[in-house]
Amino acid sequence: MVRKIANWGVTPNQVTLFALALSIATGVLLFFYHEQTIVFAIIPVILFVRMALNAIDGMLAREHDQKTPLGNILNELGDVVADAAMYLPFAYVVGVNPILIVLIVLFSIISEMTGILGEVIGASRRYDGPMGKSDRAFLFGLLSLLLAIGVSLQGWGTYLLGLVLILLFANIGNRIYQALKEIA
């Protein structure tokens, strides 16, 4: 499939920008229609499509010699902007503490920037967990599915999001530790 996409002349940057636009559009839809539980049914699908597009842009770049510095920047920034666009509207969901959602998005961005800093100090780009990008996508996909079928997050949702925030702190610390360990 990637070979076919490359033959069509599609670049990794175009795939990255499409994934970003899809995520922003989904976030806008969720923002305006968060009271409609059915809208949450599309979130897991969009998250899956976005992960597939992220894999495709990487394969296009590597296997078809299309790596560029701009592509690297778009990939890293696109991921954090896309996550913020899709996850911030959860602050409007009844039963969810909006402050926890904002903090999760903020510390998710810090987590990804910490991963990038591995390269800055001479280590590799760090993807260590717990609560990395795919873990967060799974969590928000699961929460979306539960909301779509009518499960309330009232009460237990706050505890779950608090745990996610703690795992994000651990994630940031682990990425720092692993990057420093790698260059030691």
C-alpha positions, -999 to 999 in steps of 0.1 A, spaced: 0 0 0 28 24 9 45 17 -25 12 25 -43 9 57 -23 44 67 -32 37 59 -69 8 83 -67 33 110 -58 21 114 -22 48 127 1 52 118 38 45 155 47 12 154 29 2 123 49 13 140 81 -7 171 73 -37 151 63 -36 132 97 -33 165 115 -62 180 96 -83 149 103 -75 151 141 -83 188 143 -116 183 124 -125 155 148 -116 177 178 -138 205 164 -166 180 159 -162 167 194 -161 202 208 -194 213 192 -212 180 196 -198 166 229 -233 163 243 -242 137 215 -228 104 228 -228 89 193 -201 113 182 -177 95 206 -181 64 185 -159 79 157 -130 87 180 -116 51 182 -118 49 144 -101 82 139 -74 73 164 -68 40 145 -67 58 111 -43 84 126 -19 57 138 -20 40 104 -13 74 87 16 79 111 30 45 101 25 53 65 43 86 66 72 70 84 74 42 59 72 66 29 100 87 44 123 57 52 116 33 23 113 59 -4 141 81 6 119 111 14 132 120 49 134 158 53 141 181 83 107 197 77 91 163 77 107 155 111 94 189 125 59 183 110 58 148 124 67 158 160 46 190 161 17 174 142 15 146 168 12 170 198 -12 194 181 -33 165 169 -34 150 204 -43 183 219 -71 189 194 -86 155 200 -82 153 237 -90 188 250 -127 186 241 -130 158 267 -129 187 292 -165 193 283 -177 157 291 -199 154 321 -182 134 348 -147 144 337 -127 169 356 -117 195 330 -86 205 349 -73 169 347 -79 168 309 -59 201 305 -31 188 327 -30 155 308 -27 173 275 -1 197 289 20 168 304 16 148 272 32 176 253 60 178 279 64 140 276 68 141 239 92 171 241 112 151 267 114 123 242 128 146 215 153 160 240 170 126 240 183 135 205 193 170 216 217 155 242 231 128 219 208 99 228 180 85 206 145 98 204 129 84 235 95 66 233 96 50 267 65 46 288 44 43 308 16 64 292 33 71 258 14 83 228 -1 50 219 -11 43 255 -29 77 256 -46 69 222 -58 36 236 -71 53 268 -90 80 250 -103 55 224 -116 33 253 -132 63 271 -148 73 238 -162 39 232 -176 38 268 -192 72 263 -207 61 229 -225 32 245 -238 54 273 -214 46 302 -211 75 325 -176 86 337 -192 103 368 -170 95 398 -146 69 386 -135 90 356 -117 115 378 -97 87 396 -87 72 362 -76 105 349 -56 112 381 -39 78 375 -31 88 339 -15 121 352 7 101 377 17 78 349 26 108 327 49 121 354 65 86 356 68 87 318 86 120 317 110 108 345 116 75 327 124 92 294 149 115 311 165 86 330 167 64 298 182 92 277 208 100 303 215 63 308 220 59 270 246 86 268 264 76 300 
